[in-house]
Amino acid sequence: MEPTKSGRLLSLDVFRGITIMGMILVNNPGTWSVIYPPLKHAAWHGCTPTDWIFPFFLFIVGVAVTLSLSKRKEQGTGMVKLYGKIFYRAGMLFLLGLVMAGFWEYDLSTIRIPGVLQRIGVVYLITAILFLNFNFKTLTYIGISFLLIYWFAMTLIPVPGVGYANLEPTTNLAAWLDNLLLNGHLWSGTKVWDPEGILSTIPAISTCLMGVLTGYLLRSQKDDKEKVLQMFAYGIGAIVIGYIWDIFFPFNKSIWTSSYVMYTGGLALVFLAMCYYLIDMKGYKWWIKPFQVYGMNAITVFFASGIVGRLLFKIKVAGPDGNPMELKTYIFNNYFLSWLEPINASLAYAIVFILIWLGLMWILYAKKIFIKI
């Protein structure tokens, strides 16, 4: 393995950067009305490449938990200080998620409480605490138990008010719990359930724990070839288990099904294995700089691009007929839709958005500014 001078695992930074780029790409099309199918989430059951992105990031968080907390423990950092850092980071992630969700009205009576950053914060908090208190074997059992318990809960427990267990969008157990505890504070796209809801956070922790266990492998004394072979083997095994489980508990990002955890976790393992082999083992680094730039300030660029994306909807400018229109619509219509087919214009807008943020993050990277939470 060839780490960076700071001791960071270069392939993990690149993987993180690719994942964040993917998040920004799918979150910022020129128009939501025309998008290439792979850049859409599955409508309900099923899994598209877009549905890989969030679990990939949680998997990466898990790997980083093992690498960073192990290093801090070896340096003699006390447990009180470790827990303080964990709670601080989790709290900041949750707070930033609320800032994004409420921008810019901040109506506390309707603000969305769950969300991407909020889930990352909660999952990170629980995973880090588990890591500090249990060994590899116990963490494996915990991760498997969460998936089995969630499967049984979602498919066997009758939903109050419905009378039977089901996996339909508005009447499943997770949706019932979201509506019971977070009524009025859920995703505006549904209002009665949330894709980052309460119950589905349980299997999301298992996604992160898969990353933690991978971190153990990366820190082991095994040679690089054996590490890569094991990552490929475990990844392919997880994918196969996911496909088999899909028959009984279908892939579904919105309720984060157990089959979805195994399938996407397996894909993440395989992808990290490829990055590790190409970058850290073989030294093929000519292509990685843009992704490294994104990966070193991942949360910063995700948060900032999310705020700007919302700002472009809030700012109004005069349209061709003199009536006010959203700044984003104005930019899209005049600089993309005016010379491209709608679906290509929508994609081009997203790519340009990514490139603009790449330029801004490159400035931070060049100045060695890495904003940590």
Secondary structure by P-SEA (a helix, b strand, c coil): cccccccccaaaaaaaaaaaaaaaaaaccccccccccccccccccccccccccaaaaaaaaaaaaaaaaaaaaaacccaaaaaaaaaaaaaaaaaaaaaaaacccccccccccccaaaaaaaaaaaaaaaaacccaaaaaaaaaaaaaaaaaaaccccccccccccccccccaaaaaaaacccccccccccccccccccaaaaaaaaaaaaaaaaaaaaccccaaaaaaaaaaaaaaaaaaaaaaccccccccccccaaaaaaaaaaaaaaaaaaaaaccccccccccaaaaaaaaaaaaaaaaaaaaaaaaaaccccccccccccaaaaaaaccccccccaaaaaaaaaaaaaaaaaaaaaaaaaacccccc
